[in-house]
Amino acid sequence: MPDFQRVLVTGGAGLIGSSLVEHLVDQGCDVVVVDDFSRGRAENLAAVSDHIEVREGDLEDPGFTSQALGDPVDAVYHLASRAFGVAYSQGRHVSILHHNEAITHNLLTSLAKQPPQWLMVTSSSCVYPDDGPDIIPEMPLFTREPEAVNWGYGWAKRLLELKSELFARETDTSLTIARPFNIFGERYRWAGNFSQAIPMLVKRVMDGEDPVIVWGSGGQRRSYIHARDCARMMHALVAAGCDDGAVNLGTEKTVSMLDLVARIAQAAARDPKIETDPSKPEGRFTKSAEMTRFEGLVPDFDA
Ligand SMILES: NC(=O)c1ccc[n+]([C@@H]2O[C@H](COP(=O)([O-])OP(=O)(O)OC[C@H]3O[C@@H](n4cnc5c(N)ncnc54)[C@H](O)[C@@H]3O)[C@@H](O)[C@H]2O)c1
């Protein structure tokens, strides 16, 4: 297992990043968090605030990025990205691509001056095309278009993967590429109508909406894991020395959107009618993670 003392986490105040920071502090690392707090929150890091250094600023700003990443670290976990729910992504593909591309460009340009031993970058299952298998293996990219409802975001993640691969080869840096599927957690920051599916549905149920409207047919199926597990899986991949291509992070188990709302309603002791709006996009019908690769790399992972 690589032995890192000083670790930098971009997006470390966010949903997944804050759990990763806690986990790294637990492992005895000195952690530097870089975040603009556009989506992350200081309270997510309250439990470890005495053990970390926070550098607040926007990674789309080259000056800030070069300063924030200016001193040597052993490993960089890159999670910062501009991402919202499908209602936001629609019609904003180009701006999402531009924002995320700027972050990638600034990050890699700055790291090139002083490459870390290890770089972990966070891609996404949105890199996969809509017409692939239901249980998605780590398919090669650039053959078809990424997921249509997240087209700009999917391309941004594809480019992040490609550029990071080239960077790693040129600078002799070890590279882990994580492709998380759908992640949820109580630290998700509410983004109004642009929120992701679980927080959106929880809010509708808790607001007493009746009926609760589910986008699309409602039969579409997603696989969810908690942000804490995703963070542990990211760290486990690096600890296992995985530096040979992308790895899915998720589960093969899926739940339909209609079932998901029913479970949320049951947990909240509410009983709303549940209806669908087929005029709204639902994305690919089934999105489930083929996990053989992760299981082979980290056979003793405590799920
Ligand atoms: N949540 C999911 O379902 C999911 C699925 C696949 C991939 N991902 C990826 O995982 C990573 C973490 O996602 P998350 O769910 O924790 O989201 P998040 O929005 O909670 O975390 C992203 C963090 O990055 C910060 N950030 C955003 N833009 C920044 C910028 N320009 N400069 C500095 N900081 C910036 C935000 O403030 C936030 O703390 C992202 O790269 C995301 O694309 C998430």
Ligand as a Chemical Component Dictionary entry (heavy atoms), coordinates in Angstrom:
data_LIG
# 
_chem_comp.id                   LIG 
_chem_comp.type                 NON-POLYMER 
_chem_comp.pdbx_formal_charge   0 
_chem_comp.three_letter_code    LIG 
# 
loop_
_chem_comp_atom.comp_id 
_chem_comp_atom.atom_id 
_chem_comp_atom.alt_atom_id 
_chem_comp_atom.type_symbol 
_chem_comp_atom.charge 
_chem_comp_atom.model_Cartn_x 
_chem_comp_atom.model_Cartn_y 
_chem_comp_atom.model_Cartn_z 
_chem_comp_atom.pdbx_ordinal 
LIG N1  N1  N 0  -23.106 12.578 -6.218  1  
LIG C1  C1  C 0  -23.130 11.734 -7.231  2  
LIG O1  O1  O 0  -24.139 11.031 -7.473  3  
LIG C2  C2  C 0  -21.930 11.574 -8.124  4  
LIG C3  C3  C 0  -21.935 10.551 -9.098  5  
LIG C4  C4  C 0  -20.830 10.423 -9.939  6  
LIG C5  C5  C 0  -19.746 11.281 -9.814  7  
LIG N2  N2  N 1  -19.766 12.265 -8.869  8  
LIG C6  C6  C 0  -18.598 13.143 -8.787  9  
LIG O2  O2  O 0  -18.061 13.055 -7.470  10 
LIG C7  C7  C 0  -17.425 14.295 -7.129  11 
LIG C8  C8  C 0  -17.968 14.768 -5.804  12 
LIG O3  O3  O 0  -19.357 14.946 -5.955  13 
LIG P1  P1  P 0  -20.331 15.238 -4.737  14 
LIG O4  O4  O 0  -21.551 14.447 -4.968  15 
LIG O5  O5  O -1 -19.596 15.133 -3.462  16 
LIG O6  O6  O 0  -20.723 16.742 -5.072  17 
LIG P2  P2  P 0  -20.601 18.064 -4.207  18 
LIG O7  O7  O 0  -21.151 19.153 -5.062  19 
LIG O8  O8  O 0  -21.174 17.852 -2.864  20 
LIG O9  O9  O 0  -19.026 18.220 -4.066  21 
LIG C9  C9  C 0  -18.231 18.961 -4.963  22 
LIG C10 C10 C 0  -17.395 19.914 -4.132  23 
LIG O10 O10 O 0  -16.586 20.671 -5.010  24 
LIG C11 C11 C 0  -16.686 22.043 -4.662  25 
LIG N3  N3  N 0  -16.471 22.800 -5.892  26 
LIG C12 C12 C 0  -17.272 22.840 -6.995  27 
LIG N4  N4  N 0  -16.754 23.644 -7.921  28 
LIG C13 C13 C 0  -15.600 24.117 -7.395  29 
LIG C14 C14 C 0  -14.618 25.018 -7.878  30 
LIG N5  N5  N 0  -14.708 25.595 -9.089  31 
LIG N6  N6  N 0  -13.568 25.313 -7.085  32 
LIG C15 C15 C 0  -13.439 24.742 -5.854  33 
LIG N7  N7  N 0  -14.348 23.893 -5.346  34 
LIG C16 C16 C 0  -15.403 23.579 -6.119  35 
LIG C17 C17 C 0  -18.069 22.218 -4.078  36 
LIG O11 O11 O 0  -18.179 23.322 -3.208  37 
LIG C18 C18 C 0  -18.260 20.893 -3.345  38 
LIG O12 O12 O 0  -17.788 20.966 -2.016  39 
LIG C19 C19 C 0  -17.710 15.237 -8.291  40 
LIG O13 O13 O 0  -16.581 15.254 -9.136  41 
LIG C20 C20 C 0  -18.904 14.607 -8.988  42 
LIG O14 O14 O 0  -18.919 14.961 -10.348 43 
LIG C21 C21 C 0  -20.823 12.421 -8.012  44 
# 
loop_
_chem_comp_bond.comp_id 
_chem_comp_bond.atom_id_1 
_chem_comp_bond.atom_id_2 
_chem_comp_bond.value_order 
_chem_comp_bond.pdbx_ordinal 
LIG N1  C1  SING 1  
LIG C1  O1  DOUB 2  
LIG C1  C2  SING 3  
LIG C2  C3  SING 4  
LIG C2  C21 DOUB 5  
LIG C3  C4  DOUB 6  
LIG C4  C5  SING 7  
LIG C5  N2  DOUB 8  
LIG N2  C6  SING 9  
LIG N2  C21 SING 10 
LIG C6  O2  SING 11 
LIG C6  C20 SING 12 
LIG O2  C7  SING 13 
LIG C7  C8  SING 14 
LIG C7  C19 SING 15 
LIG C8  O3  SING 16 
LIG O3  P1  SING 17 
LIG P1  O4  DOUB 18 
LIG P1  O5  SING 19 
LIG P1  O6  SING 20 
LIG O6  P2  SING 21 
LIG P2  O7  DOUB 22 
LIG P2  O8  SING 23 
LIG P2  O9  SING 24 
LIG O9  C9  SING 25 
LIG C9  C10 SING 26 
LIG C10 O10 SING 27 
LIG C10 C18 SING 28 
LIG O10 C11 SING 29 
LIG C11 N3  SING 30 
LIG C11 C17 SING 31 
LIG N3  C12 SING 32 
LIG N3  C16 SING 33 
LIG C12 N4  DOUB 34 
LIG N4  C13 SING 35 
LIG C13 C14 SING 36 
LIG C13 C16 DOUB 37 
LIG C14 N5  SING 38 
LIG C14 N6  DOUB 39 
LIG N6  C15 SING 40 
LIG C15 N7  DOUB 41 
LIG N7  C16 SING 42 
LIG C17 O11 SING 43 
LIG C17 C18 SING 44 
LIG C18 O12 SING 45 
LIG C19 O13 SING 46 
LIG C19 C20 SING 47 
LIG C20 O14 SING 48 
# 
